[in-house]
Amino acid sequence: MLYPPTALILAPISGYTDIPYRNGAIRHGCAFAFTEMIDDASLVFGNKKTLRFLERADNEKWLGAQIVGSDTDTLSKAARIISNYNFDALDFNLGCPAPKVVKKGEGSALSADYDRALKAFEALRKNSDMPVSAKIRILDDKSPEPTLKLAKGLEGAGACAITVHGRLAKQFYSGPVNHDIICEIRKNLKIQVVANGGINSRQKYMEMVSLAGSGPVMLATGAMGNPWIFEEIEYAEKFTPPAPRQVADEMEKHILETCEYYGTEIGLRISRKFIFDYMKGRGYPALLKNQVIHIKAIADLKSFICEIRKGPSDGYFKWLEKNPGAPRKIRHP
Ligand SMILES: Cc1cc2nc3c(=O)[nH]c(=O)nc-3n(C[C@H](O)[C@H](O)[C@H](O)COP(=O)(O)O)c2cc1C
């Protein structure tokens, strides 16, 4: 088995799951993670930015790499390159709906072409020294058959595990998740099936387990600005949401590490989205959100963090009393 039976896995997230991001998740109990998707051609070409995706920190106990592509020759070469690096698994992206990927016939577009998808997967598997898994989306939300056929085909082609994102490609990353199809695939495959989609709280995790069956789960957007979700799921009622001081400290650590990793200017620029993520759903005033654009130096970041430490707007805790099931909460200081 690739994962322990109830593993919580940090999903591959383009533009997010680099070393500083994964380190934040590790601080809160995440033990399994993936790089963001790596374009096979960029890797074969030796693109410097792409090669950085292959870096792994010493504290990462389990790390998978994810590859996207469709050409068997390029995928074979990419798999051989990745085999020289230290990863626990190689995952094949068969679910990405982003136009720049779909227009090349890769990701979710490739998954719609059964024969080509299997050939591409086989090229990867044959040339990889590590276990190879696949990440797919449901292909039809009315019938499990097309998704089941693809999942079974991948199992037959030697996949060691399959992650199923229970949304259609046209849904992108939000909206209802089809638990029944994930459940059906779990029932029909011998390899591990990782359930993915919509897990942004312990409640949603329990819903996934009860409707799709128990097994490993993967989460992406639920962990954005909310690495505490790993503790929330693990510790159940013993978990207490972070206080504003803890949100501020976590945000600061993440951004300073990002700046150290990429250099201050680039680090601060790419951290804007992380700042919004940490503030999201935690009752911070819109006025404070407007200031994010003005963070241009570490001193600006430090004064912004002081504002985060002060906590949410008046009214947030009253709102929370009325909405106890809200995800990504903040605790009264
Ligand atoms: C910004 C963003 C980037 C993503 N990048 C990738 C990626 O590189 N590879 C991949 O397989 N999925 C990617 N995904 C999809 C997620 O891994 C995950 O399957 C999806 O968000 C559903 O899980 P969730 O409901 O927990 O967010 C991305 C999602 C988002 C929102």
The ligand as an SDF file (V2000), in Angstrom:
LIG
                    3D

 31 33  0  0  0  0  0  0  0  0999 V2000
   -4.9560   26.8350   -7.4880 C   0  0  0  0  0  0  0  0  0  0  0  0
   -5.0780   25.3580   -7.6820 C   0  0  0  0  0  0  0  0  0  0  0  0
   -4.0380   24.6740   -8.2810 C   0  0  0  0  0  0  0  0  0  0  0  0
   -4.1230   23.2870   -8.4660 C   0  0  0  0  0  0  0  0  0  0  0  0
   -3.0560   22.6270   -9.0120 N   0  0  0  0  0  0  0  0  0  0  0  0
   -3.1110   21.2710   -9.1660 C   0  0  0  0  0  0  0  0  0  0  0  0
   -1.9890   20.5400   -9.6470 C   0  0  0  0  0  0  0  0  0  0  0  0
   -0.9130   21.0940   -9.8850 O   0  0  0  0  0  0  0  0  0  0  0  0
   -2.1510   19.1930   -9.8240 N   0  0  0  0  0  0  0  0  0  0  0  0
   -3.3290   18.5480   -9.5180 C   0  0  0  0  0  0  0  0  0  0  0  0
   -3.4140   17.3280   -9.6890 O   0  0  0  0  0  0  0  0  0  0  0  0
   -4.3730   19.2200   -9.0350 N   0  0  0  0  0  0  0  0  0  0  0  0
   -4.2920   20.5530   -8.8270 C   0  0  0  0  0  0  0  0  0  0  0  0
   -5.3450   21.2140   -8.2740 N   0  0  0  0  0  0  0  0  0  0  0  0
   -6.5270   20.4400   -7.8450 C   0  0  0  0  0  0  0  0  0  0  0  0
   -6.3810   19.9840   -6.4030 C   0  0  0  0  0  0  0  0  0  0  0  0
   -5.2600   19.1420   -6.2280 O   0  0  0  0  0  0  0  0  0  0  0  0
   -7.6340   19.2530   -5.9170 C   0  0  0  0  0  0  0  0  0  0  0  0
   -7.8170   18.0950   -6.6950 O   0  0  0  0  0  0  0  0  0  0  0  0
   -8.8970   20.1100   -6.0350 C   0  0  0  0  0  0  0  0  0  0  0  0
   -8.6790   21.4250   -5.5860 O   0  0  0  0  0  0  0  0  0  0  0  0
  -10.0510   19.4650   -5.2450 C   0  0  0  0  0  0  0  0  0  0  0  0
   -9.7230   19.3270   -3.8930 O   0  0  0  0  0  0  0  0  0  0  0  0
  -10.3000   20.3400   -2.7780 P   0  0  0  0  0  0  0  0  0  0  0  0
  -11.7830   20.3680   -2.9100 O   0  0  0  0  0  0  0  0  0  0  0  0
   -9.7900   19.7770   -1.4770 O   0  0  0  0  0  0  0  0  0  0  0  0
   -9.7030   21.6950   -3.0800 O   0  0  0  0  0  0  0  0  0  0  0  0
   -5.2760   22.5820   -8.0680 C   0  0  0  0  0  0  0  0  0  0  0  0
   -6.3140   23.2820   -7.4410 C   0  0  0  0  0  0  0  0  0  0  0  0
   -6.2320   24.6450   -7.2470 C   0  0  0  0  0  0  0  0  0  0  0  0
   -7.3640   25.3610   -6.5740 C   0  0  0  0  0  0  0  0  0  0  0  0
  1  2  1  0
  2  3  1  0
  2 30  2  0
  3  4  2  0
  4  5  1  0
  4 28  1  0
  5  6  2  0
  6  7  1  0
  6 13  1  0
  7  8  2  0
  7  9  1  0
  9 10  1  0
 10 11  2  0
 10 12  1  0
 12 13  2  0
 13 14  1  0
 14 15  1  0
 14 28  1  0
 15 16  1  0
 16 17  1  0
 16 18  1  0
 18 19  1  0
 18 20  1  0
 20 21  1  0
 20 22  1  0
 22 23  1  0
 23 24  1  0
 24 25  2  0
 24 26  1  0
 24 27  1  0
 28 29  2  0
 29 30  1  0
 30 31  1  0
M  END
$$$$
